Amino acid sequence: MHFREVEWTAANGYKQAWSDWLRKLAERRLPVGARELLIEQRDIAPRCHGVLAHDSEDDVNQKTWFALLDAGTHGVWMECAQDPQVPEQALSRLEMVAHSYRSFELRATPPPEGWFYLERGAVTLPPLGVEQVLVQFEEVPLDLRMELGSRPAAEADPEGGLMHRLQRALALGLHGAREVTVVRTGPRQVAGFEGEELIILVKEGSEERLTWGWEYPGLAGDPCAPCIELTMHSTARERTVKARLWDETLESVRHLLPVSRVDWMEPL
């Protein structure tokens, strides 16, 4: 399921955008075995029209629902590939998103949970899948890799915190012949979140590598308090420089909420 917002540049922006898209669609080559590109058209929601079309010039079985929602000052393009095993699912998802989308300009009051924010509005349905984020940074001269991950918090973490998981791995002998030394461990607050920090040195033969880690377990059911994990991996050389970079990174993290959050909580 994909959707993106577009700003209208004219009073008839919705009609113009839809007409332009249909014209571009008509220019596609028809896949072998198909009679026409457009398979079905229908109104998905008020001010939202959609079509089911062939989405591949090579595979006649690849079909996708496309839709455009008129949200007033802007529009929302949506598309969802049709699964041959459950063909009705794609249209059902489009209908749910189209009916639940709320523009910030409407100052609508959303349900208390399940918000998924876009630039100009939000979808307020519970997610159909687990939303996860992973961002990776690399610093070549220092041979350093940093990863920031976020996912919904679980009701309970069966693995415990960072130190607990390390102790369990060592007890099971998962480290093999490598020598593992805890450099620093303990609670650490980052951006207002009370998390746990763990820094370890792993030595294998003549090679030494450092791993920095910080984790916040999150609050189950709270979309504004997900589980957050920040890790950094590198060789042990220039350890002081890397330790300073790690501390500066944690100190620079900020917890930001959507600017329009207050407006959303106000009644119409």
Buried (B, 14 or more C-beta within 10 A) or exposed (E): BEBEBBEBEEEEBBEEBBEEBBEEBEEEEEBEEBEEBEBEEEEBBEBBBBBBBBBBBEEBEBBBBBBBBBBEEBBBBBBBBBEEEEEEBBBEBBBBBBBBBBBBBBBBBBEEEBBBBBEBBBBBBEEEEEEEEEEEEEEEEBBBBBBBBBBBBEEEBEEBBBBEBBEEEEEEEEEEEEEBEEBEBEEBEBBEBEBBBBBBBBBEEEEBBBBBBBBBBBBEEEBEBBBBBBBBBBBBEBBEEBBEBBEEBBEEBEEEEBEBEEBBEEEE
